[in-house]
Amino acid sequence: MVRKTKEDAELTRQRIIEAARTEFLARGVSQTSMEHIAVAAGVTRGAVYWHFNNKTDLFHAMREQVMLPMIDSMDETLLVKDSDDPLACIERFFCSTIERLDDSLATRQSYEIMMTKCEYVGEFANVLQQIMTNCSHVIDKIALVYERAAAGNQLQSNQKPLQLAMDSHLFFIGLLNMWVKDIEGKQFRPRAIELIKSHIALRRK
C-alpha cells in the first residue's frame, strides 16, 4: 500500500511537470501561474505546492528532467580518456545532443522554454547564474579534451585548448539557439550535424 502511494505520488509529480512544460511553452514562464499548471495537470493547486515549493522549483524540475541525461551523455561521449581521436569525442557529444533534440519532444520543448520563453529576472535570476556555472563546467571538460588533442599533435598550430573550448561552446550554444528557433526545420535543423563536423574539422591538423 505504501509502495502504491509512492508510485501514485511520483506519477502525479510527473504529470505536474508535463503540465508545466505545456503551459510554459504556450504562455511563457512569467505569464504562467501555479493555478494554470494545476488545472492543466488535473490536480488541485495544493497538490502542486505539495510537490513543489514555487514556480522556480517546478522550473528546475522540468529543466533537470532533460539536462541530467545530457550531463550523463557528456561524460560518456566526451570524457573518453583512452580515445585516440579526442576531437571525435567533442563532435560525437555535440551530434548526440542534436540527435536527442530530434528524438525527444520533451527535450525540444524544454530547450525552447529555456531559450525563448523565460525571462531570467526576479526569482529566476538565480537560474541564470546556475546556467552560467554549468556552462563553465562544460567549457572545462571540453578544454580537457582539446588538451589531449594537443598532446597528440592533432590540432592546428597556435591553438590553445581553453580558447578552443570556449569557442566551441559558444558555437554550439549559438547553434542550439538557432536550432530551437528553426521551428519549420528549413535552415539550421537539417544542417546542424554538417555544421558541427565542419567546426571540428577546422581544428584538425
N, C-alpha and C positions, 0 to 999 in steps of 0.2 A: 504493500500500500504506500509506504514511504517512497519507494523507488518510482511508483507510478506518479506520485505527486511531484517528485523532482523532474520527471520526464515532461509532465504537463507544464511545469513552470518554465522549463527550457524551451518548449515549443511556443509558449506564449511570448517569451523573450525574443525568440527569433521572428515571430510574427510582428512584433512591435518594431524590430529593426527593419524588416522588409517594408512595413508601412511607412516608417520614417524615410527610407530611401525613396519611396514613391512620392511622398509629399514634398520632400526637399527638392526633388527633381522637377516637380510640377510648379511649386510655389516659390522656390528659393528658400534657403535656410532661414533667413531673417524673417520671412513672412509666414513661416510655418510655426504653429503653436502646438503644445503638447495635446491640446484638445483635438486639433486636426489629426494628429497621429493616432490618438486613442480611437477616434471614430473610424479611421481607415483600417485599423487593426481589429476593430470589433470588440474592443475591451473598454473598461472604464478608465478615466484619467488616473484614478487611484492605482489601478493595476500598472499603468505606465510608470508612475512615480515609485511603485514598489520595486521595480526592476532598475530604474534609472533616476538618479538624483535630479537631473535637469536636462535641458536640450543639449548642452555641451557634452555631458556624459553619454547621451544617446548618439551624438555625432561621432564621438570617439569609438564607440562600439561598432558603428557602421564602418568606420574607416579601418579599424583593426581587422575586421572580418575579411577585408580584401588585401590589406597591407601585410599581415603576418605571413600568409602564404608566399607573398612576393619576397619577403625577407628570407624565408626558408629557401626559396628558389635561388636567391642571390648567393647564399652560402654554398649551395650545391653546385651551381654552374659557374660562379665567378672565382671562388676560392679553391680551385683545384691545384694544389701545390705541385703535384708531380706531372702536370701537363707540360708537354714540350712545345706548346703553342699558346702562351698566355693571352695573346691578342684574340685568339679564337674564343677564349673564355668570356672576354668582355662582349664580343659580338654575340655569343650564344645567350648571355644574360639579357642583353637588350632585345634580341629577337624573341626570346621566350616571354618577355613582358608583353610585347606586342601580340604574340600568339594567345596569351592569356586574356588580353582585352578582346581579341577576336572571338574567343570561345565562351567567355562568361559575360552574360548580360549584367549581372550584379556588379561585376568589376567595372564594366564600361560605365554604368550608371553612377557608381561611387566616384570614379575619376571625374566624370562630368560635373558632379556636385561639388567636389573639392576644388576643381579648377574654374568653374564658371557660375556656380550657384551659391557661393558662400562669401560673405564679406568678413574678413579677418580683423574685426574691430570689437571693442567691448569685451564681452565674455569669451569671444573667440580669438582674442589677441594671443592668448597663451597657446592656442592650437597652432598658430603661425610660427611661434617660436619653436614648438616641438618639431614642426615640419623642417625648419631650418637646421635644427640639431640633427635630424635624421639625414638631411642632405649632406652634412659634414661627415657623418659616418660612412655614407655611400662613397663619397669622394675619397676618403681614406682607404677604403677597401679597393677601389679601382686603382688608386695610386700604387698599392702593393703589387697589383698585377702588372702594371706598367714597369715597376721596378724589376720584376722578374723578366719581363721582355727586354729591358735594357741590359740586364746581366747576361742574357742570351744573345746579345748583339742583334736584336730583331727590330730595333727602332731606327727611324731616320735620324741622322746626326743632329746634335744640339737640341734634342727634345727632352725636356725634364719631366720625369714621371708625375710629379704633383701637378704641374701645369697642364700636362696632357689629361690627367684625371679630371681636373676642373673643367677643361674644355669639353671633354666627352660627356660629363654630367650635364653641363649647360646645353650641349647639343641635344641630348636625349630628352631633357625636360622640355625643351622647345618643341621637339618632335612630338612628344606625348600631348602637349598642349594643342598643337595643330591637329593631331590625330583625333583627339576628343571632339574638337570643333568641326571636323570634317564629317558632319552627320550623313551627307549624301554619299560619302565614300568615293569621291571623284578626283581628289587631289593627293592628299597625304596618306590615306589609309592603304591604297593599292601600292604605293611606292615605299612604304616605311622600311620593309626589310632590305630593299635595294639601297636606300639611303644609309642605313646602319652599316651595311657591308662596305659601301664607298667610304664612309667615315673611318672605319678601321683600316681599310686598305691604304689610305693616305698616310697612315702612321708606320706602315711596314717598310722595312729596309729593302 
